[in-house]
Amino acid sequence: MEPDRTADGTAGDAQEARWNGPSGNAWVEAQDMVDALFAPLEELIVDVVPAGQRGRVLDVGCGTGGTTVAVARRLGTEGRCVGVDISGPMVEAARARAAREGARASFVRADAQDHVFEPAVFDVVVSRFGVMFFEDPVRAFTNLRRAAKDDARLRFVVWRDIAENPFMTTAERAAAALLPDLPERRPDAPGQFAFADADRVRRLLEESGWTGIGIRPVDAACVLPEAELVPYFSRFGPVGIALRETDEPTRARVVETVRAAFDPFVHGTEVRFTAACWQIDAHARRPTPAG
């Protein structure tokens, strides 16, 4: 999952409440828009899965199931993809999507950091923007390592530095004077840019039992219909959350101000921006033989 989880860096009960309330419902309502927007990054996830082979894949932070279903299609009839997410509304939407598309996918509503998965069953663990929100990343990745087979592959995509992703903070920068209580971003706290530091990510994975770690920058060209721009920034992220509590005159001023700030990204009927990300790969470390 992606833009909305920048809100305040809180974890645990706050994350649970947010994603099983208005934020989760907003994602369900906008699932087609978000899936289209981040389609280039979905392709990076799907490519790591062997096509048409028997196997099980775990999709962490699966949201409404777009990536999970795409992985299931790639696996074909011999494999299965399991999606896990903390949000009840999104998991329900994911199940409905898989049923509509006849995909060999199943879904678990749980916090992947602590959920008791069956041990050593997954051949691949993947995530598109779903792993940056763990309260304790080492505990989380250790838990995922237990669920993975020895030498299983891990691939996830996360955002690079905030300075490289100006589109993602345009709304809050433009709205700051009108919404003075917007939360500050805290480096390394759970949230959108928690894994911006590649060295930190490498260290977290090594401490969690993953090896062969590869981190490479990816710049994905993303396109949003101009007609979807206002619904996008007024629904997601810190500004979207704040607008749920504002009066109508304030909301109108914020929307007008923020929409103007996005002009550099608008090209005719399209909004275009670059998603500056890390593609991170690793393998589950084999246990050291006794003796």
N, C-alpha and C positions, 0 to 999 in steps of 0.2 A: 504494500500500500504506500501512498505518496504524499501529496501536498498537505493534507489536513493535519498530519501528525507533527507538524512543526509547532504546535500551539504553545506549550509552555515547558516541555521537557519533563513533565511529571510522569511517574510510572505507577505500576501496581494498581491500586484501587481506582486511581484517577483515569488511567488508561482503560480499565474495564468499564467504568461508567461512561466515558466518552464514546467508546466504540460500540456500546450497546444502547446508545441514545441518538441524539440528533446527528452526530457525525457519521455514525454507521448508516443511518437512513439516507443521508446526503450522498454517500458513496453508492448506495443501491440505486438511487434516482439517476445518478450521472454515470452509471457503469459503462454505457456504450461510448460516451464521450471520452472517458478516461482510457478505456481500452484502445480506442483509435489513436489517442494522443501519444500513448507510450508503446504503440505497436513495434517500433524499431527496437526497443529494449526487450520486448517479449521474444523477439527472434533470437537474441543473444542467449536467452535462457533455454529455449527449445533446442537450439543447436547442440547443446551438450548432451542431449539424451539420444542414445542409439535408436535409430528408426527401426520399427518393426521387430524389436527384440523383446524376449521375455524379461521382465524386470519390474521393480517397484521404485517409484520416485516420490519424494516428499517435497511439497511446495509450501514453504514457510511464509506466513503472512499472506495467504492466498487471496484475501479480499473477496470479491464477487466471482472468483473462479476462472477468469479469462485465461490466465497462464496455465492453470491446472488442466483445463479442458484442452488447451493447445498441446500440452505435453502428452496428455492421454491419447489424443489423435495421432501424435507421432509414434507412440509406443505400439498402437494398433491393438489387435485382439489378444495378444500374448502378455501385455503388461497392464499395469494399473498405476494411476497417480492419486496420491492422497494429499488433500489440501488441509492446512490447519490455520485457524485464525481466531483471535479473541472476540471477534464481533459476531453476535448472534444474527443480526439482520443480514450481514454480508454472507455468512455461511448459508443461511436459508436461500438467498439469491443464487449462490453458487450451486447449491443442490438442484434448484430449479433449472438453471442453465444446463447443467450436465444431463439432466433428464430430457430436456428439450432436444439436445444434440446427440443423445444416445452415447455419451462418452463413458468410458470405463474409468470413472473418477468417483472418489468418495471424499467426505469432508468431516472434519472434527472441529467442534468449537472448543478451543482450549488455548492457554498460554503456552507456546512452544518452549518457553524457558523452563517450565516445570512439569509439563505433561509427561505422564509415564507411557512412553511409546513401547511397543514390542521391541526388544533389543535385537540389533544386528539384522534388520530386515530390508533396509533401503539400499539400492544400488547407487542412487544419485539423490542429493539434497540440493534444492534450488530455491531461489527467492528473488523476486523483483521488488525492490524497495520495501522489504518486509522484515529486515533484521536489525534496523537501526534503533529500535524502540525498547530493547531489553533493558531492564533495570540492572541486571548483572550479566554482561555479555559472555564472560568466561563460563559462568554456570550454564547459560543458554547453549553455547556452542559445544560444551561438554555433553550436555543432554542430547543434542543432535548427533554428536559423535557416537554415543551409545546406541542410538537408533539406526546408525549406518553400519553396513557390512565393512569388514576390514578392506581397506583400499578403495572404498566407495569414493565417488567424486562429489565435491561440493562446488557449486557455482552460484554466486549472487551478484546483483548489480546494486550499487549504492551511489549516492550523490558525492561528487568531489566538493572542493571548498566553496563556501558561500560566495566568495568574490568571483568565482568562475560561473556562477549561475544567477546572474542579475534578474532574469525573468521571475525566478521563484521568490524574490523579496521585493519586487516592484510595488506590490499592493501595500505591504506594511510600511514601506518607506514613504509612499505617497500619502497614506492615511494617518501617519503618526501624529500630526498636529490636531487632527480631528478626533482621533481615538487615543488619548494619552496613556491609557492603561494597557496598551498592547504589551505582551510579555517580551522580555529580552531573550535573545538566543544565548545559550550558554555552551561554550565549546565542550565537546565530549559528553554532554548530557543526552539522554535519550531524545531522539528527534531526527529531523530530516538530514542534518549534516553531522550526525554523531560519528560517522565513519569517514569523514573527510581526510583524516590523517592516515595515510597508507601505512606508515610505520606502526602506528597504534593498532591498526587492523591486523597486521602481520603478527604482532606480539600477542594479541588476544587469541588468534587462531592457534598459534604454537602452544600457548598455555592450555588450550582446550583439547589437544590431542590431534590436531590436523597438521599435515606436513605437505611438502611439495607446493608451497604457496606461491601463486603467481598473481601479480596485480598489474593491470594495464589500464591506461586511460582510454575511455570511449567517449566520443562526441557524437551524440545522436541528434539528427535534425527532426524536430517535432513540429507538427502543424495542427492548429486549432482553427475551426471556422470562426470568423470574426463575430458572427452572431452568437457564439457560445462564450465569448470572452467575459462579459458581465456576469452571466450565471456561474462561470468558473471562479472568478475571484470573490464573488459575493457569497459563495457557498463553502469554499475550502480555505484552509490556512487560518492564521491568526485573525485576519480581517473578516473572513467568513464567520468565524466563531463569535467575534465581537458584534457583528451586525445582527445576530440573533437577539441581542439584548438592547439594541438602540431604538430610539424613537424614529418615526418616519422622516421628519425633516433632516435629522443627522444622517440617516441612511442615504437619503437622496444626495446630500453634499458629498459624502464619502464616495458613493458610486461615480458621481461626476468627476471628482478629483482623481480617483484612481484610474478610471477609464482613460483620461487624458494622459496619464503617466505611461500608459502602455503604448502610446502612439508609435514609438520607435520600432516596435515589434509587429505593427500592423502593415500588411502589404495587400491592398485591395480587400478582397473577401477573406483573406487568410491572416492568421497570426502565426508567426514563425519565430522559433527560438532554438537554441542549442542546449541540450541536456548534457552537462559535463559530469560524467560518471566514472566510477571504477568498475571494471569487470574483475571479480576476484575468484580465483580457482584454487582448490586444494584437494588433497586426498586424506581419507581417514587413516591415521597412523596404525600400522600393524603392531599388535602387542609384542613387547620384547620377550623372547623365549626365556623361560626360567632356567637358572643355572648358567 
